[in-house]
Amino acid sequence: MRRGTWLILAGAVLWGTTGTAQALAPAGATPAVIGALRLAVGAAVLLVVAAARRDLARLRGWPVLPTVLAAAGVAAYQLAFFAGVAATGVAVGTMAAIGSSPVFAGLLAWLVRGERPAPRWYPSTALAVTGAALLALSAGQVEADVVGILLALGAGAAYAAYAVASKNVLDTRGPDAAMAVIFSGAALLLAPLLPGADLSWALSPRGAGVILHLGLITIAVAYRLYAQGLTTVPVSTAVTLSLAEPLTAALLGIAVLGERPTVTELLGIALLLAGLVVLAEVKPAWPRAWSPGGSWSKRAPSP
């Protein structure tokens, strides 16, 4: 298994702790405000790291349009996903967003970057999406709302757009600088959600711990790992591998929150895991390496 695949899986595992952390947040915390604070903390950490490594010194010729699109994708995902779940329920909303994102990513990467999905991507994605759908269905009562489903599909498209656009930024910039700028832009886009919101819960030790975990671990560390992996892994493969997130969330719900898994949930876990195992064996067709001098170079596949 390639290093890039491991990095993306590691990032997705860290994303999978988001739901458990939110469940432990104090009363009064809303998903939208948590999302905005999470981005603000994560962006600040990414900026500090990039500045300390002097990765922000070379801003001339920065790819502005892909950066704006990536930042907008991150912000739009937060808003569309939470709104979609609120309108159509956790089960259908999560299923639509998670299930559609690999499909959107495969299409966008093909159209924008000319990256044709590897042959194993199709069966592995089908397995993983089916497993994720079963996990979502086991999460609660199934409801159907056209607007909610469209919002959830929009969230899936927004995440795919972020992945493709950020890959374009990573073509000419290192992961630290790219993630710092992209997430700073996303944090600024969601900043208007904070004025007037009740933030008293975030000042408690428990609330502050939740926000620090979400910002530091699920944004700064997780997306840094994801970006590093994305430099050597095709977008379609990377987005499907990120379905390790709901797998991790389900396992944490069982281990930490004491949830009792249903037969549907166990089947979903098995299918999702099978899809990830199949996909992890795919060898990327475009291995590239970031050199300290600030340029990309081809390199031979590693064993």
C-alpha positions in Angstrom: 0.0 0.0 0.0 1.4 3.4 -1.0 2.3 6.1 1.5 -0.2 8.5 0.0 -3.0 6.0 0.6 -2.0 5.6 4.3 -1.9 9.4 4.8 -5.4 9.8 3.4 -6.8 7.0 5.5 -5.1 8.5 8.5 -6.7 11.8 7.8 -10.1 10.2 7.3 -9.8 8.3 10.6 -9.2 11.6 12.4 -12.3 13.1 10.6 -14.2 10.2 12.0 -13.8 11.5 15.5 -15.8 14.7 14.6 -19.2 13.2 15.4 -18.1 11.8 18.8 -16.5 15.1 19.8 -19.7 17.0 18.8 -21.8 14.6 20.9 -19.6 15.5 23.9 -20.1 19.2 23.4 -21.9 21.2 26.1 -25.6 22.1 25.7 -26.1 25.2 23.5 -23.6 24.2 20.9 -25.0 24.2 17.4 -23.5 22.4 14.4 -23.1 25.6 12.3 -21.3 27.4 15.1 -19.2 24.4 15.9 -18.3 24.2 12.2 -17.3 27.9 12.1 -15.2 27.7 15.2 -13.6 24.5 14.1 -12.5 26.1 10.8 -11.2 29.2 12.6 -9.0 27.2 15.0 -7.8 24.8 12.3 -7.0 27.7 9.9 -5.0 29.5 12.7 -3.0 26.4 13.4 -2.3 25.8 9.8 -1.2 29.4 9.3 1.2 29.2 12.2 2.8 26.0 11.0 3.1 27.3 7.4 4.7 30.6 8.6 7.1 28.7 10.9 8.2 26.6 8.0 8.4 29.7 5.8 6.2 28.1 3.3 4.2 31.3 2.9 7.2 33.4 1.7 6.6 32.6 -2.0 3.1 34.0 -2.7 3.9 35.4 -6.1 2.1 33.5 -8.9 -0.2 31.8 -6.4 -3.1 29.9 -8.1 -5.9 32.2 -7.0 -8.9 30.7 -8.7 -8.3 27.1 -7.5 -7.7 28.4 -4.0 -11.0 30.4 -4.0 -12.9 27.4 -5.3 -11.3 25.1 -2.7 -12.1 27.5 0.1 -15.7 27.9 -1.1 -16.0 24.2 -1.3 -15.0 23.7 2.3 -17.4 26.5 3.5 -20.3 25.3 1.3 -19.9 21.7 2.5 -20.3 22.8 6.1 -23.5 24.8 5.4 -25.1 22.5 2.9 -24.5 19.3 4.9 -25.9 20.7 8.1 -28.9 22.3 6.3 -29.6 19.1 4.4 -29.5 16.9 7.5 -31.8 19.3 9.3 -34.3 19.2 6.4 -34.4 15.5 5.5 -33.0 13.8 8.6 -29.6 12.3 9.5 -30.0 9.1 7.6 -31.0 10.4 4.2 -28.9 13.5 4.4 -25.7 11.7 5.4 -26.4 9.0 2.8 -26.9 11.5 0.0 -23.8 13.6 0.9 -21.4 10.7 1.5 -22.7 8.6 -1.3 -22.6 11.3 -3.9 -19.1 12.7 -3.1 -17.0 9.9 -4.7 -19.2 10.0 -7.9 -18.9 13.8 -8.2 -15.2 13.6 -7.5 -14.6 11.0 -10.2 -16.5 13.1 -12.7 -14.9 16.4 -11.8 -11.4 14.9 -11.8 -12.0 13.4 -15.2 -13.4 16.6 -16.7 -11.1 19.1 -15.1 -7.8 17.2 -14.7 -8.2 14.3 -17.2 -7.8 11.8 -14.3 -9.7 8.6 -15.4 -10.5 6.5 -12.4 -8.5 3.2 -12.0 -10.5 0.1 -12.9 -10.7 -1.0 -9.2 -12.2 2.3 -8.3 -15.6 1.3 -9.6 -16.3 -1.9 -7.6 -14.5 -0.5 -4.5 -16.5 2.7 -4.6 -19.7 0.8 -5.0 -18.9 -1.4 -2.0 -17.8 1.6 0.1 -20.8 3.8 -0.8 -23.2 0.9 -0.1 -21.5 0.3 3.3 -21.7 4.1 4.1 -25.4 4.1 3.1 -26.2 1.2 5.4 -24.4 3.0 8.2 -26.5 6.1 7.5 -29.7 4.1 7.4 -28.9 2.6 10.8 -28.4 6.1 12.3 -32.1 7.0 12.5 -35.5 7.2 11.0 -35.5 7.6 7.2 -37.2 10.8 6.0 -37.5 12.2 2.6 -37.5 15.9 1.7 -36.6 17.1 -1.8 -34.9 20.3 -0.7 -33.0 18.5 2.0 -31.8 15.8 -0.4 -30.7 18.5 -2.9 -28.8 20.3 -0.2 -27.1 17.0 0.8 -26.2 16.3 -2.8 -24.8 19.9 -2.9 -22.6 19.1 0.1 -21.2 16.0 -1.8 -20.5 18.2 -4.8 -18.9 20.8 -2.7 -16.5 18.3 -1.1 -15.6 16.9 -4.5 -15.0 20.5 -5.8 -12.7 21.1 -2.8 -10.7 18.0 -3.5 -10.2 18.8 -7.2 -9.5 22.4 -6.7 -7.0 21.8 -3.8 -5.3 19.2 -6.0 -4.7 22.0 -8.6 -3.2 24.2 -5.8 -1.0 21.3 -4.7 0.4 21.0 -8.2 2.5 24.1 -7.6 2.5 24.6 -3.8 3.4 22.5 -0.8 0.7 21.0 1.5 1.4 23.3 4.5 1.0 26.5 2.5 -1.9 25.2 0.4 -4.0 24.1 3.4 -3.1 27.3 5.4 -4.4 29.6 2.6 -7.4 27.4 1.6 -8.7 27.0 5.2 -8.1 30.6 6.1 -10.3 31.6 3.2 -13.0 29.1 4.3 -12.8 30.4 7.9 -13.4 33.9 6.7 -16.4 32.8 4.6 -18.0 31.3 7.7 -17.0 34.1 10.1 -20.3 35.9 9.7 -22.0 33.0 11.5 -20.2 33.9 14.8 -21.3 37.5 15.7 -24.5 37.3 17.8 -24.2 33.5 18.3 -24.2 32.0 21.8 -20.5 31.2 22.4 -20.6 30.8 26.2 -20.5 27.0 26.0 -17.1 27.3 24.1 -15.6 29.1 27.1 -16.1 26.1 29.5 -13.3 23.6 29.8 -15.4 20.9 28.1 -16.5 23.2 25.3 -12.9 24.5 24.7 -11.6 21.0 24.7 -14.1 20.0 22.0 -13.3 23.0 19.8 -9.5 22.5 20.2 -9.9 18.8 19.3 -12.0 19.6 16.3 -9.8 22.5 15.1 -6.4 20.9 15.8 -7.0 17.3 15.1 -9.9 17.1 12.6 -8.8 20.2 10.6 -5.1 21.1 11.0 -3.7 17.5 11.3 -6.3 15.6 9.3 -6.3 17.9 6.3 -2.6 18.2 6.3 -2.3 14.4 6.1 -5.0 14.4 3.4 -3.2 17.1 1.4 0.1 15.2 1.6 -1.6 12.1 0.4 -3.4 13.9 -2.4 -0.1 14.9 -4.0 0.4 11.3 -5.1 -3.1 9.8 -5.2 -5.8 10.6 -7.8 -8.7 12.7 -6.6 -11.3 10.0 -7.3 -9.4 7.5 -5.2 -8.7 10.0 -2.4 -12.4 10.9 -2.0 -13.4 7.2 -1.9 -10.7 6.5 0.7 -12.1 9.3 2.8 -15.1 7.1 3.4 -13.0 5.7 6.2 -14.5 8.6 8.1 -18.0 7.1 8.6 -16.4 3.8 9.3 -14.4 5.4 12.1 -17.4 7.3 13.4 -19.4 4.1 13.6 -16.7 2.2 15.5 -16.2 5.1 17.9 -20.0 5.2 18.5 -19.8 1.6 19.6 -16.6 1.8 21.6 -16.9 5.3 23.2 -20.6 6.2 23.2 -21.8 2.7 24.1 -24.0 2.3 21.0 -25.3 -1.1 20.2 -24.6 -2.0 16.5 -27.5 -3.4 14.5 -27.2 -6.1 11.9 -27.5 -3.3 9.2 -24.7 -1.3 10.8 -22.4 -4.4 11.0 -23.1 -5.2 7.4 -22.3 -1.6 6.5 -19.0 -1.7 8.4 -18.1 -4.9 6.6 -18.9 -3.6 3.1 -17.2 -0.2 3.7 -14.1 -1.9 5.0 -14.0 -4.3 2.0 -14.3 -1.4 -0.4 -11.4 0.4 1.2 -9.2 -2.7 1.2 -9.9 -3.2 -2.5 -9.1 0.4 -3.3 -6.0 0.5 -1.2 -4.3 -1.8 -3.7 -4.7 0.6 -6.6 -1.4 2.1 -7.7 -1.6 5.8 -8.6 -0.7 6.6 -12.2 0.7 10.1 -11.5 3.3 9.9 -8.7 4.9 13.3 -8.1 7.1 14.7 -5.4 7.4 18.1 -3.9 11.0 19.3 -3.8 12.4 21.8 -1.2 13.2 24.1 -4.1 9.5 24.6 -4.8 9.0 22.4 -7.9 7.3 19.2 -8.8 9.3 16.2 -10.2 8.3 12.8 -11.4 9.6 9.9 -9.3 9.6 6.1 -9.7 6.9 4.2 -8.0 7.8 3.0 -4.5 7.2 -0.6 -3.6 
